[in-house]
Amino acid sequence: LTQETIAGNAPNYKVDWVNAIGIGDTEVVERVEGKKIRVVAFTIVNAGTSIPVVHFRSNTRPITSDKLFSAQGGGMVASFSRGFWFETALGEELNINLSVAGTIGVDVTYIEDEGE
């Protein structure tokens, strides 16, 4: 898990990325006590041979309503949103969930927000 802050922008945008390889949940952004993780952009890339169904999850609850597919060698990009694409519950980590084992690269740009 790696994190960097994008300098010079307000609010304080952060970037995390991970390679998910196993079936089930892989943590993308660790939980922040008293804050929501609001994702403003993300990329998913399938570097493997399987074609898993992909969900983003707040702890263990799905937070993306659609199943995200990433064809072999393909991917998807959700470009920067002035609002946010989705968010975790207060104080929960952001996970990516794979329906089958694969090699999925994920990066997210997000803000930590006290939420409403």
C-alpha positions in Angstrom: 0.0 0.0 0.0 1.5 3.3 -1.0 0.2 6.8 -0.5 1.2 10.3 -1.7 -0.4 13.7 -1.4 -0.9 15.7 -4.6 0.8 19.0 -3.7 -0.7 22.4 -4.5 -4.3 21.3 -4.7 -7.1 22.0 -2.2 -8.7 20.0 -0.8 -5.9 17.6 0.2 -6.2 14.9 -2.5 -4.5 11.6 -1.8 -3.6 8.7 -4.1 -3.4 5.0 -3.1 -2.8 2.0 -5.3 -2.7 -1.8 -4.8 -2.4 -4.9 -6.9 -5.3 -7.3 -5.9 -4.6 -10.9 -6.8 -6.8 -13.0 -4.6 -10.4 -13.8 -4.5 -12.3 -11.6 -2.0 -11.4 -8.3 -0.4 -8.0 -6.4 -0.7 -7.6 -3.2 1.2 -7.0 -0.1 -1.0 -7.1 2.7 1.6 -6.8 2.0 5.3 -9.5 3.3 7.6 -9.2 6.8 9.1 -10.9 7.2 12.5 -13.8 9.6 12.3 -13.6 10.2 8.5 -15.1 8.9 5.3 -13.0 8.1 2.2 -14.5 9.9 -0.8 -13.2 8.6 -4.1 -13.0 11.3 -6.7 -11.2 9.2 -9.5 -10.1 5.6 -10.0 -8.5 3.3 -12.5 -8.8 -0.5 -12.7 -6.4 -2.5 -14.9 -6.6 -6.3 -15.5 -3.1 -7.6 -16.0 -4.1 -11.3 -15.6 -5.9 -13.9 -17.6 -9.1 -14.2 -15.5 -12.0 -11.8 -15.8 -13.3 -11.1 -12.3 -16.3 -9.2 -11.3 -15.0 -6.2 -9.3 -16.7 -4.2 -6.5 -15.5 -1.4 -4.3 -16.5 -2.0 -0.7 -16.7 0.0 2.6 -15.2 -2.6 5.0 -17.3 -5.6 3.9 -20.4 -3.8 2.4 -20.6 -3.1 -1.4 -20.5 0.7 -2.2 -20.6 0.4 -6.0 -24.0 -0.6 -7.2 -22.8 -1.9 -10.6 -20.5 -4.8 -11.1 -17.3 -3.5 -12.6 -15.8 -5.9 -15.2 -12.2 -5.7 -16.5 -11.6 -7.8 -19.6 -8.2 -9.5 -19.9 -5.7 -6.9 -20.7 -8.3 -4.2 -20.4 -9.4 -1.7 -17.7 -11.6 1.2 -16.9 -11.1 4.8 -15.8 -13.5 7.0 -13.8 -12.1 10.5 -14.4 -11.8 13.2 -11.8 -15.1 14.3 -10.3 -15.6 17.6 -8.5 -18.0 15.8 -6.2 -17.1 12.1 -5.6 -17.9 8.8 -7.2 -18.6 6.9 -3.9 -17.6 6.9 -0.3 -17.0 4.6 2.6 -18.9 4.7 5.8 -17.4 6.8 8.6 -14.2 5.2 9.9 -14.2 2.2 7.5 -11.5 1.2 5.0 -11.9 1.1 1.3 -11.6 -2.4 -0.2 -11.7 -3.9 -3.7 -13.4 -7.2 -4.0 -12.7 -9.8 -6.7 -15.1 -12.6 -7.6 -12.3 -14.8 -8.8 -8.5 -14.7 -8.3 -6.8 -12.4 -10.8 -4.2 -9.7 -11.2 -6.0 -6.4 -10.9 -4.2 -3.1 -10.5 -6.3 -0.4 -8.8 -5.5 3.2 -8.0 -7.8 5.7 -6.4 -7.6 9.5 -5.9 -9.6 10.5 -2.8 -10.2 12.9 0.1 -10.7 12.2 3.7 -13.9 13.9 4.9 -15.7 14.1 8.2 -18.8 13.4 6.3 -22.4 14.3 6.9 
